[in-house]
C-alpha cells in the first residue's frame, strides 16, 4: 500500500487557500470517488477486555477457535485444530513468562493494571462480502504488517451476516519490542485491510467516520452484540433516560454537541474545497458526486438526539425493540 492511498486530511485541505492546496494524487482521487460513491467501508476494531492476563487471553483464543470447532491459523501458516490448540499456542508464545515479567516491572508510579499481553482485533466487512476473501485479505495484511515481527493467530467467523476475522496479536515481539496502538495506527490498518480486499476484487474503502458525515454513536463490541439481542442494560438505560426527558417536554442536549457541529463544519469546508478543485481542473462529474455527497450527509446529532429520532414522542417503544434499533 502506498501513502497516496490514504485519504488526504480533508479538514486541513479546507483551511488552505486555493493557491496553497497541493494537487490531488491519483490514489486520493480514487479514494474520494469511492467515498462519495458509498463503497462498503471496512471495520477494524480493538477488543480491550482480557488483554493483560494470561487467563483472559486464553479464554479469547478459546472463544475465537470455538473450543476447537474453528481452525486457528498462525503467523507461520500453521493450522491448529482441537480443544487444546489455544493452550499449546500460548505456551509457544511464552506468554506466562511475559506476564510474570510485566508484573515484576510494575512500580507504584506505573499503571495500576499490567500492560497488554496481546491486542485482540476484529476485521469485518458488511453482509454479502465473500468470507474467504475477507480471510485472505486479513492473512495478506497481517503478513505484510506483522510478519517476522509480532506473533499472531487468527480465525474466520461466518456465523453472523457480516464475515469477520478475529486476530490475536502478541504485543511484544520476540526481540522485546512493544507495539503501541494509536488512532493513526488504526487508520493505517483500516487502509491496509481495504487495500488487500481491493487487490482481491472486493469493493472496499477506509474513510474516517466524520469525513463521511457519520455521527451516530459507536459502542463497544459487547454492548453492540447485547443490544442486537435486546439484552443491553447500557442501551436500555440510555433509551429510558431519553424517554423521561421527552415526556418532561425537553431533551437535554449533551455538551459534546458544540464540538460535533464544529467538526461537521470543518469537514463540510473541506468537501466544498474539493468541489472547487475538481471543477477548476475540469473534473465536473466528480465535482457533482462530491456535491451530492455533501448535500446528503445526515444532520449531526449527539447520542441522545440519535436515540430520540428513533423513538415516538408520545410513548416509549417496547424496550428490547428500541435496543435493537439503536444498536444498528
C-alpha positions in Angstrom: 0.0 0.0 0.0 1.4 3.4 -1.0 0.9 6.6 1.0 -1.3 8.2 -1.6 -3.9 5.6 -1.0 -4.6 7.3 2.4 -7.2 9.9 2.1 -5.9 13.5 2.4 -6.6 15.4 5.6 -9.8 16.9 4.3 -10.1 19.4 7.2 -6.6 20.8 6.6 -7.4 20.9 2.9 -10.4 23.0 3.5 -8.4 25.5 5.6 -5.8 26.1 2.9 -6.2 28.8 0.3 -6.7 27.7 -3.3 -3.1 28.7 -4.3 -1.6 26.6 -1.4 -3.6 23.4 -2.0 -1.5 20.6 -3.2 -2.5 18.7 -6.3 -4.5 15.6 -5.6 -2.8 12.3 -6.4 -4.4 9.6 -8.4 -4.8 7.5 -5.3 -6.5 10.3 -3.4 -8.9 10.9 -6.3 -9.8 7.2 -6.4 -10.3 7.3 -2.6 -12.6 10.3 -2.8 -14.6 8.7 -5.6 -15.1 5.6 -3.5 -16.2 7.6 -0.5 -18.8 9.7 -2.3 -19.9 6.6 -4.2 -20.6 4.8 -0.8 -18.2 1.9 -1.4 -18.5 -0.5 1.5 -16.4 0.5 4.5 -14.0 -1.9 6.3 -14.1 -2.1 10.0 -11.1 -2.8 12.3 -12.0 -2.9 16.0 -9.8 -3.4 19.1 -11.4 -5.5 21.9 -9.9 -4.4 25.2 -11.2 -6.7 27.8 -9.0 -9.6 28.9 -5.8 -8.5 27.1 -3.5 -8.1 30.0 -3.8 -11.5 31.7 -2.8 -15.0 30.5 -6.2 -16.3 31.6 -8.1 -13.6 29.7 -6.0 -14.3 26.5 -6.6 -18.0 26.9 -10.4 -17.5 27.1 -10.4 -15.3 24.0 -8.3 -17.8 21.9 -10.7 -20.5 23.1 -13.6 -18.3 22.0 -12.3 -17.5 18.5 -11.5 -21.2 18.0 -15.0 -22.1 19.2 -13.4 -24.6 21.6 -11.7 -26.5 18.8 -14.5 -26.3 16.2 -12.9 -23.5 14.2 -9.4 -23.6 12.7 -6.8 -21.3 14.1 -4.2 -20.0 11.6 -0.8 -18.8 13.0 1.6 -16.3 11.6 3.7 -19.0 10.0 0.7 -20.5 8.2 0.2 -23.5 10.6 -3.4 -24.6 11.1 -4.2 -25.5 14.6 -7.2 -27.7 15.5 -8.6 -29.2 18.6 -9.6 -28.1 22.1 -6.0 -27.8 23.3 -4.8 -25.8 20.3 -5.0 -22.4 22.2 -3.1 -23.7 25.2 -0.3 -25.0 23.0 -0.1 -21.8 21.2 0.2 -19.6 24.3 2.9 -21.9 25.6 4.7 -21.4 22.4 4.4 -17.6 22.7 5.8 -17.8 26.3 3.0 -15.5 27.5 3.3 -16.9 31.0 6.9 -15.6 31.2 5.9 -12.3 29.6 3.1 -11.9 32.1 5.4 -12.5 35.1 8.0 -10.1 33.7 5.4 -7.4 33.3 4.1 -7.8 36.8 7.7 -7.7 38.2 8.4 -4.5 36.3 5.3 -2.7 37.8 6.1 0.0 40.3 3.7 2.3 42.4 4.4 5.1 39.9 3.3 3.0 36.9 -0.2 2.0 35.7 -2.3 0.0 38.2 -3.1 -2.6 35.6 -0.3 -4.7 33.9 0.4 -3.8 30.2 -1.3 -5.7 27.5 0.0 -9.1 26.6 -1.9 -9.1 23.3 -4.1 -6.9 21.1 -7.4 -8.5 20.2 -8.5 -7.3 16.8 -11.6 -7.8 14.6 -11.5 -7.2 10.8 -15.0 -7.1 9.4 -16.9 -6.4 6.2 -20.7 -5.8 5.5 -23.0 -8.8 4.8 -22.6 -10.2 1.3 -18.9 -9.9 1.2 -17.3 -13.3 0.3 -15.9 -14.7 3.6 -13.0 -16.4 2.0 -11.8 -13.2 0.5 -12.1 -11.4 3.9 -10.0 -14.2 5.3 -7.3 -14.0 2.6 -7.2 -10.2 2.8 -6.5 -10.3 6.6 -3.9 -13.0 6.1 -2.1 -10.9 3.4 -2.4 -7.7 5.5 -1.1 -9.5 8.7 1.9 -11.0 6.8 2.8 -7.6 5.4 2.3 -5.6 8.7 3.4 -8.1 11.4 5.4 -10.8 9.6 8.7 -11.7 11.3 8.0 -9.1 13.9 5.0 -10.0 16.1 3.4 -13.4 16.6 -0.3 -13.7 15.8 -3.1 -16.1 15.4 -6.4 -15.6 13.5 -9.8 -17.3 12.9 -12.6 -16.7 10.4 -16.1 -16.5 11.7 -19.1 -16.8 9.4 -21.8 -17.4 12.0 -23.1 -13.8 11.6 -24.3 -11.9 8.5 -21.1 -9.9 8.3 -18.0 -12.0 7.7 -15.2 -11.2 10.2 -11.8 -12.4 11.3 -10.5 -12.4 14.8 -6.8 -11.8 15.1 -4.8 -12.1 18.4 -1.5 -10.2 18.1 1.3 -10.6 20.6 2.1 -7.1 22.0 5.8 -7.8 22.4 8.0 -9.1 19.6 10.4 -11.9 20.2 13.1 -9.2 20.4 11.2 -7.5 23.2 9.9 -4.5 21.2 6.4 -3.4 22.4 3.7 -2.4 19.9 1.7 0.7 20.8 -1.6 1.4 19.1 -2.6 5.0 18.3 -5.5 6.4 16.3 -3.2 6.9 13.4 -2.2 3.2 13.6 -5.8 2.0 13.3 -6.4 4.4 10.4 -3.4 2.9 8.6 -4.6 -0.7 9.4 -8.0 0.1 8.0 -6.5 1.4 4.8 -4.2 -1.6 4.6 -7.1 -4.0 5.0 -9.2 -2.2 2.4 -6.2 -2.2 0.0 -5.8 -6.0 0.2 -9.5 -6.5 -0.3 -9.5 -4.4 -3.4 -6.5 -6.5 -4.7 -8.8 -9.5 -4.5 -11.5 -7.7 -6.4 -13.7 -6.7 -3.4 -15.0 -3.2 -3.3 -13.7 -1.8 0.0 -12.9 1.6 1.4 -11.4 3.1 4.6 -12.6 6.6 5.3 -12.9 8.2 8.8 -16.5 8.4 10.0 -16.5 12.2 10.4 -15.3 12.6 6.8 -18.3 10.5 5.6 -20.6 12.6 7.8 -21.4 9.7 10.2 -22.1 10.9 13.7 -24.1 8.0 15.1 -22.6 6.8 18.4 -20.2 3.9 18.4 -20.5 1.2 21.1 -18.1 -1.4 22.3 -18.4 -4.9 20.8 -20.1 -6.3 23.9 -22.7 -3.5 24.1 -23.4 -3.8 20.4 -24.0 -7.5 20.5 -26.1 -7.3 23.6 -28.1 -4.6 22.0 -28.8 -6.8 19.0 -30.1 -9.4 21.3 -32.2 -6.8 23.2 -30.3 -7.6 26.4 -28.1 -4.5 26.8 -28.7 -2.7 30.2 -26.4 0.1 28.9 -28.6 0.8 25.9 -31.8 0.3 27.9 -30.7 2.9 30.4 -29.9 5.4 27.6 -33.3 4.8 26.0 -35.2 5.2 29.3 -33.3 8.4 30.2 -34.2 9.9 26.8 -37.8 8.8 27.2 -38.1 10.6 30.6 -36.7 13.8 29.2 -39.0 13.6 26.2 -42.0 13.0 28.4 -40.9 16.0 30.5 -41.1 18.1 27.4 -37.4 18.9 26.8 -34.4 16.9 25.7 -31.2 17.9 27.5 -28.5 18.1 24.8 -25.0 16.8 25.7 -22.1 19.2 26.0 -20.4 17.5 23.0 -22.9 18.9 20.6 -20.9 22.1 20.0 -17.7 20.1 19.2 -19.8 17.9 16.9 -21.0 20.9 15.0 -17.5 22.4 14.7 -16.2 19.1 13.3 -19.0 18.9 10.8 -18.5 22.5 9.6 -14.7 21.8 9.1 -15.4 18.7 7.1 -18.0 20.5 5.1 -15.5 23.2 4.2 -13.0 20.5 3.1 -15.5 18.9 0.8 -16.5 22.3 -0.7 -12.8 23.0 -1.3 -12.6 19.7 -3.2 -15.6 20.7 -5.3 -13.8 23.9 -6.3 -10.6 22.0 -7.1 -12.4 19.3 -9.2 -14.4 22.0 -11.0 -11.3 24.1 -11.7 -9.4 21.1 -13.0 -12.3 20.1 -15.4 -13.4 17.0 -13.3 -17.1 18.2 -13.4 -18.5 14.7 -12.9 -16.5 14.0 -9.7 -17.4 17.5 -8.5 -21.1 16.7 -8.9 -20.7 13.5 -7.0 -18.9 15.3 -4.1 -21.6 18.0 -4.1 -24.3 15.3 -3.8 -22.4 13.6 -1.0 -22.3 16.9 1.0 -26.0 17.5 0.4 -26.9 14.0 1.6 -24.8 14.0 4.7 -27.1 13.3 7.7 -27.7 16.1 10.2 -25.1 15.8 13.0 -26.5 14.7 16.3 -25.5 13.5 19.7 -26.2 10.1 21.2 -29.4 11.3 22.9 -30.6 13.0 19.7 -29.9 9.8 17.8 -32.0 7.8 20.2 -34.8 10.4 20.3 -35.0 10.4 16.5 -35.9 6.7 16.6 -38.5 6.9 19.4 -42.0 8.0 19.4 -42.5 11.4 21.2 -45.8 10.2 22.7 -44.7 6.8 24.1 -41.6 4.7 24.6 -41.3 1.7 22.3 -41.0 -1.7 23.8 -37.5 -1.6 25.4 -36.0 -4.5 23.6 -37.0 -3.3 20.2 -35.5 0.1 21.0 -32.2 -1.5 22.0 -32.1 -3.5 18.7 -32.7 -0.4 16.6 -30.2 1.7 18.5 -27.5 -0.9 18.1 -27.6 -1.0 14.3 
